[in-house]
Amino acid sequence: MSTFDLSVIISTYNHPEWLEKVLWSFEFQSFKNFEVVIADDGSDDKTKKLIQRIQKEVTYPIQHIWHEDNGFQKTIILNKATVATKSDYLVYTDGDCLARKDFLQTHIDFREQGYFLSGGYFKLPMTVSKLITKKDIEQQHCFDIYWLTEHGLKSSFKNNKITSKGLKERLLNKFTPTTATWNGHNASGWKVDIIKANGYDERMQYGGEDRELGERLFNMGVKAKQIRYSAICLHLDHARGYVKPEMIEKNKRIRAVTKKEKVTRTAFGIEKD
């Protein structure tokens, strides 16, 4: 039997300042029956010490899944975290994405057998990312468009991701031109489906590694629901020194094979064929 209604898998690598804010955002969720599993791609002791402290301060359980730093191995640690979960339904996000208080409730409300959920994120500038405090997260100031604009956020159509409610929210989910794909910063699905697909392809590095998993789920017959304007998370800004063009090109070649050959199960995932 499952211990929790859902498990939240959070990927991270050497961003303890951002990870702390993210972990506090889950403390203030309206939905409570969940665990957090941190997929740590080789962070140093600063992250380990942060997690040990936060484990004593929050009300939800945290598992810390870690392996040694050997370059970008996010897919490998995500698979390890997936296996470690203790629920039937998994929500995937990143250690730089703050979850609004209804984030998990939204994933629970929209989940359905035969589907995975595809969310998005709202990117904040660095200045605003640094300003956000635990109190701002608790009181949800950082999800208030007026608070954000007062602190330097510019007007944009993208601001609808934060402000949309009711009919407008549903219409934007339905008619957004963005394809409903598996987005590692805000996606969820049934563990049995992810295990059947054999998890993430561990040959892949940065650049579409999450979408390739979604493409295999599509090939299996799993459909996607768009919840881009419903499950809200704020992406805290940071540099991406690990991004390399050769990573992206390699991943494109693997994805091309997945699409052309309608691959449903990778031979390079949780289990090695």
C-alpha positions as CSV (number, residue, x, y, z in Angstrom):
1,M,0.0,0.0,0.0
2,S,1.1,3.6,-0.7
3,T,2.1,5.6,2.4
4,F,1.2,9.0,0.8
5,D,-1.2,10.3,-1.7
6,L,1.6,11.7,-3.7
7,S,5.4,12.1,-3.8
8,V,7.2,15.3,-4.8
9,I,10.5,14.7,-6.6
10,I,12.7,17.8,-6.5
11,S,15.9,17.9,-8.5
12,T,18.8,20.0,-7.3
13,Y,22.5,20.7,-7.7
14,N,24.4,23.2,-5.5
15,H,21.7,25.9,-5.1
16,P,20.9,25.6,-1.4
17,E,19.7,29.2,-1.2
18,W,17.0,28.5,-3.8
19,L,16.3,25.0,-2.5
20,E,15.5,26.3,1.0
21,K,12.8,28.6,-0.4
22,V,11.4,25.8,-2.5
23,L,11.2,23.5,0.5
24,W,9.4,26.2,2.5
25,S,6.9,26.6,-0.3
26,F,5.9,22.9,0.3
27,E,5.5,23.5,4.0
28,F,2.7,25.9,3.2
29,Q,0.7,23.7,0.8
30,S,-3.0,23.4,1.4
31,F,-2.7,19.6,0.6
32,K,-0.8,17.8,3.3
33,N,-0.5,14.0,2.6
34,F,2.7,14.0,0.6
35,E,6.5,13.3,0.9
36,V,9.4,15.1,-0.7
37,V,12.2,13.2,-2.3
38,I,15.2,15.3,-3.2
39,A,17.1,14.1,-6.3
40,D,20.5,15.6,-5.6
41,D,22.9,15.4,-8.6
42,G,26.1,15.6,-6.4
43,S,25.7,18.8,-4.4
44,D,28.4,19.7,-1.8
45,D,27.9,19.6,2.0
46,K,26.1,23.0,2.0
47,T,23.1,21.4,0.5
48,K,23.3,18.3,2.8
49,K,23.5,20.5,5.9
50,L,20.5,22.6,4.7
51,I,18.4,19.5,4.2
52,Q,19.3,18.1,7.6
53,R,18.2,21.4,9.2
54,I,15.0,21.7,7.1
55,Q,14.0,18.1,7.9
56,K,13.7,19.2,11.6
57,E,11.7,22.4,10.8
58,V,9.0,21.2,8.3
59,T,6.0,19.0,9.0
60,Y,6.4,16.7,5.9
61,P,9.0,13.9,5.5
62,I,12.0,14.5,3.3
63,Q,14.2,11.8,1.6
64,H,17.6,13.0,0.4
65,I,18.8,10.8,-2.6
66,W,22.4,11.8,-3.5
67,H,25.2,10.5,-5.6
68,E,28.7,11.8,-6.2
69,D,29.3,14.7,-8.6
70,N,30.4,13.3,-12.0
71,G,29.1,15.9,-14.4
72,F,25.4,16.3,-15.4
73,Q,23.7,13.1,-14.3
74,K,20.3,14.5,-13.6
75,T,18.5,11.7,-15.4
76,I,20.3,9.1,-13.2
77,I,19.5,10.7,-9.9
78,L,15.9,11.3,-11.0
79,N,15.5,7.5,-11.6
80,K,17.0,6.7,-8.2
81,A,14.5,9.2,-6.6
82,T,11.6,7.7,-8.6
83,V,12.3,4.2,-7.2
84,A,12.6,5.6,-3.7
85,T,9.1,7.2,-3.6
86,K,6.4,5.7,-1.4
87,S,3.2,6.7,-3.3
88,D,1.4,5.8,-6.5
89,Y,1.4,9.3,-7.9
90,L,4.5,11.4,-8.6
91,V,5.0,15.1,-9.0
92,Y,8.3,16.3,-10.5
93,T,9.7,19.8,-10.0
94,D,13.0,21.5,-9.6
95,G,14.9,23.0,-6.7
96,D,14.5,26.5,-8.2
97,C,10.7,26.4,-8.5
98,L,8.5,27.8,-5.7
99,A,5.1,26.1,-5.5
100,R,2.0,28.2,-4.9
101,K,0.0,26.9,-1.9
102,D,-2.5,25.2,-4.2
103,F,0.1,23.5,-6.4
104,L,-0.2,20.0,-5.0
105,Q,-4.0,20.2,-4.6
106,T,-4.2,21.1,-8.3
107,H,-2.1,18.1,-9.3
108,I,-4.4,15.9,-7.1
109,D,-7.6,17.4,-8.5
110,F,-6.6,17.0,-12.2
111,R,-4.9,13.6,-12.0
112,E,-6.6,10.8,-14.0
113,Q,-5.8,7.3,-15.0
114,G,-4.3,7.2,-18.5
115,Y,-3.0,10.8,-18.4
116,F,-0.1,12.8,-17.2
117,L,-0.2,16.5,-16.2
118,S,1.8,19.2,-18.0
119,G,2.4,22.4,-16.1
120,G,4.7,25.3,-16.7
121,Y,6.5,28.0,-14.7
122,F,6.6,31.7,-14.4
123,K,10.2,33.0,-14.5
124,L,11.3,35.7,-12.1
125,P,14.2,38.1,-12.5
126,M,17.2,37.6,-10.3
127,T,16.4,40.8,-8.2
128,V,13.0,39.5,-7.3
129,S,14.2,36.0,-6.7
130,K,16.7,37.2,-4.1
131,L,14.1,39.4,-2.4
132,I,11.7,36.6,-1.5
133,T,11.7,35.5,2.1
134,K,10.1,32.7,4.1
135,K,7.5,35.1,5.3
136,D,6.7,36.1,1.7
137,I,6.2,32.5,0.8
138,E,4.1,31.8,3.9
139,Q,1.8,34.8,3.2
140,Q,1.9,34.1,-0.6
141,H,3.2,37.7,-1.3
142,C,5.5,36.4,-4.0
143,F,2.5,35.0,-5.9
144,D,0.6,38.3,-5.8
145,I,1.0,40.2,-9.1
146,Y,0.8,43.6,-7.3
147,W,3.6,42.6,-4.9
148,L,5.7,41.4,-7.8
149,T,5.2,44.6,-9.9
150,E,6.0,46.7,-6.9
151,H,9.3,44.9,-6.8
152,G,10.2,45.3,-10.4
153,L,8.3,42.7,-12.4
154,K,7.3,44.2,-15.9
155,S,3.9,43.9,-17.5
156,S,3.5,40.9,-19.9
157,F,0.9,38.5,-21.2
158,K,2.8,35.9,-19.3
159,N,1.6,37.5,-16.1
160,N,-1.7,35.6,-16.8
161,K,0.0,32.5,-15.5
162,I,-0.3,34.1,-12.0
163,T,-3.5,36.0,-12.2
164,S,-5.9,33.7,-14.2
165,K,-8.8,32.2,-12.3
166,G,-12.0,30.4,-13.1
167,L,-13.2,30.5,-16.7
168,K,-10.2,32.4,-17.9
169,E,-7.8,29.9,-16.4
170,R,-9.7,27.0,-18.1
171,L,-9.8,28.7,-21.4
172,L,-6.1,29.5,-21.4
173,N,-5.3,25.9,-20.4
174,K,-7.4,24.7,-23.4
175,F,-6.2,27.1,-26.0
176,T,-2.6,27.8,-25.2
177,P,-0.4,27.1,-28.2
178,T,2.2,25.4,-26.0
179,T,2.1,21.7,-26.4
180,A,1.3,19.6,-23.3
181,T,4.6,17.9,-22.8
182,W,6.4,16.3,-19.8
183,N,8.1,19.3,-18.2
184,G,10.5,18.3,-15.4
185,H,9.9,21.5,-13.5
186,N,6.1,20.9,-13.3
187,A,4.7,17.6,-14.4
188,S,3.0,14.6,-12.7
189,G,2.0,11.1,-13.5
190,W,1.2,7.6,-12.2
191,K,4.3,5.8,-11.0
192,V,3.2,2.6,-12.7
193,D,3.3,4.4,-16.1
194,I,6.8,5.9,-15.4
195,I,8.1,2.6,-14.3
196,K,6.6,0.9,-17.4
197,A,8.5,3.4,-19.6
198,N,11.6,2.6,-17.5
199,G,12.0,6.2,-16.2
200,Y,14.4,8.7,-17.7
201,D,16.9,7.7,-20.5
202,E,20.2,7.9,-18.6
203,R,22.2,8.6,-21.8
204,M,20.5,12.0,-21.9
205,Q,21.9,15.2,-20.4
206,Y,20.6,18.7,-20.5
207,G,18.1,19.6,-23.2
208,G,14.8,17.8,-23.6
209,E,15.5,14.9,-21.4
210,D,12.2,15.4,-19.7
211,R,10.2,15.7,-22.9
212,E,11.7,12.4,-24.2
213,L,10.2,10.6,-21.3
214,G,6.8,12.3,-22.2
215,E,7.2,11.1,-25.8
216,R,7.6,7.5,-24.6
217,L,4.5,7.9,-22.4
218,F,2.6,9.2,-25.5
219,N,3.8,6.2,-27.4
220,M,2.4,4.0,-24.7
221,G,-1.0,5.5,-25.1
222,V,-0.8,7.9,-22.1
223,K,-2.4,11.2,-22.9
224,A,-1.5,14.7,-21.5
225,K,-3.6,17.3,-19.7
226,Q,-2.5,20.9,-19.9
227,I,-2.5,22.6,-16.5
228,R,-0.2,25.5,-17.3
229,Y,-2.4,28.1,-15.9
230,S,-3.6,26.1,-12.9
231,A,-0.5,24.5,-11.2
232,I,1.6,27.6,-10.5
233,C,5.3,27.7,-9.7
234,L,7.8,30.5,-9.8
235,H,11.1,29.9,-11.4
236,L,13.9,31.6,-9.5
237,D,16.6,32.9,-11.8
238,H,20.2,31.5,-11.9
239,A,23.1,30.9,-14.3
240,R,23.2,27.7,-16.2
241,G,26.9,26.9,-16.6
242,Y,26.3,23.3,-17.3
243,V,24.5,23.9,-20.7
244,K,26.6,22.7,-23.6
245,P,25.5,22.5,-27.3
246,E,26.8,19.0,-27.7
247,M,24.4,17.8,-24.9
248,I,21.4,19.3,-26.7
249,E,22.4,17.8,-30.0
250,K,22.9,14.3,-28.5
251,N,19.5,14.5,-26.8
252,K,17.9,15.6,-30.1
253,R,19.2,12.5,-31.8
254,I,17.8,10.2,-29.1
255,R,14.4,12.0,-29.2
256,A,14.3,11.6,-33.0
257,V,14.7,7.8,-32.6
258,T,12.0,7.8,-29.9
259,K,9.6,9.5,-32.2
260,K,10.5,7.7,-35.4
261,E,10.5,4.2,-33.9
262,K,7.7,4.9,-31.4
263,V,9.8,3.7,-28.5
264,T,7.8,3.0,-25.3
265,R,10.5,1.8,-23.0
266,T,14.1,2.9,-22.9
267,A,16.8,0.3,-22.5
268,F,18.9,2.9,-20.6
269,G,16.7,3.7,-17.7
270,I,15.9,2.4,-14.2
271,E,16.6,-1.1,-15.4
272,K,19.4,-1.7,-17.8
273,D,18.5,-4.1,-20.6
